[in-house]
């Protein structure tokens, strides 16, 4: 009976969860990381499928939502969603213009686990991290998009 109850509790805890799909780091306050997470329940994306939050490592590691000034740059703008896929953009990537032709980030569930993908230089990569170098005027100098290529190798693309 105890094992049955334990199994039910474990199943209930895994049936609904949020999981990080990638993180944005920057040169200013590098320990504060912007995490993008997918909301999953019963192996399906919930609404909203993707959201963002700050992990404040410069302080005590607490989490914070986006401020009203940050939302135009970092709040996911979802253009498509169904139970296993979601497409979104963020304003910061739109600012890169033609330097990054495909700005749609695709979240897909693979074996109930969400993963984020972006096409860079004609190849779709699974994004794990984006590093942004900003200058004193808070404009983007360049970004490094790191991830995993379809063949399983780690890749990094610099967009200037």
N, C-alpha and C positions, 0 to 999 in steps of 0.2 A: 504494500500500500504506500509506504514511504517513497519507494522508487517511482511509482506512478505519479504521486504528487510532485516530486522533484522534476520529472519529465514535463509535466504540465506547466510548472513555473518557468522552466528553461525555455519551453516552446513559446510561451506568452511573452517572455522578455525578448526573444529574437524575432517575433512576428511584426514588431513595429520599432524602427530605429532610424536614426540619422547617421549618415556616414560621410566623412570628408572624402571629396573626390579629387581636389587639388588645393594648393595654397599659393598665395601671392606674398612674396617677400620684397622688401625695398631697402635701399641703402640707408635711408634715414630711419632711425628707430628700428633696427633690423630684428630685434627680438619680438616686436609686435607683428604678428602674422595674420593675414586675411585669409580665412578658410571658407571654401565653398563646399556646402554639404548637400547631399540628396536625402530627401525624406522617403523612406521605404517602409511599407507595411504589407505583410502577407505576399512578399515578393513582387510588389507593384509600387510604382511611384505614386506618392500622395500629392495633394495640391497644397501649397506650391511645391513643385518638384525640386527646386533648387533655391537655396538661400545662402546668405553670407553673414559671417560674424568675425569679430576680431578676437584673437587670443593675445592678451596683453602681457607678454613675457618681459617687457621692460619693468613691469610692476610686480604683481604677485601671481600672475598667470590666470587671472579671472577673464571671463569673456564679456564682450560688449557688442551691441548691435551697431549698425552703421548710423552715423550722424546724418542730419539733413543735408549737410554740405558734401558728404561722401556718397550719398545715394546716387546722384547723377553719374558718378564714375564707376561705382562698384556694385550697385544693386542689380541682380540678374533680371534682364528683360526677356521673359520667356516668349518665344514666338511659336512654339509647337510643343505639345505634350500629349502623351497617351500613357498607358499603364507601364510601358517598359522603356520609352524613349522620351527625351526632352531636348529641345534646342533653345539656346539663349545667347545673348550678347551682353557685354558690359560697356559702359561709356568709355572707359579707359582704353579699351581695344579699338573702339570706333575712332578715337583720336589718332591712332596710328595710320589711318587712311589707307592709301594704296600700298603702303609698306607691308600690310598684312591683308591680302585680298579676301581671304575667307575668315570672317570674324565670328562665325557661328561656332559656339562650343556645344558639342553633342554629348549628352549623358545617356548612357545605355546600361541596362541591367544585364549582367552576364553572370549566370548562376546565382541570381538574387543579389549580386554585388554591383553597386553603381561604379561606373568608370567614366571619366571625361575624355573627349577626343576633340582634336582640332587639326585641320588640314594646314600644313606648313610646307611650302616649297613643293607642292604636288603630292605630299605624302601625309596620310592621316596618322597622327601619333596620339598615344594615350598621354595626356598631360598629367604630370605629377607636381610641377612647380613652375611658377613664373617669377623671375627676379626682375624688378624694375629699378633702373638707375634714374633718379630724378635730380634735377639741378636746383639751385637755390630759388628759382622762380616757380618751383613745383611742377615744371613741365617734364615730360618723359624724354630723357636723353637716348635711352635704348632699353630693350627688354630681352632677356634670355628665357626662352621657353624650353623647359626640360621635360623629358618624358621617355616613353618606350615605343620603339618602332614596331611595325607588324612582325618583324623577324625576332623580336624579343630583346634587341640590343638597346642600350640607353643612348639617347640622342639629345642634343642641345642645339637650338637655333637662335641666333642673335638677330634681332630686328632693330635697325637704327632709323 
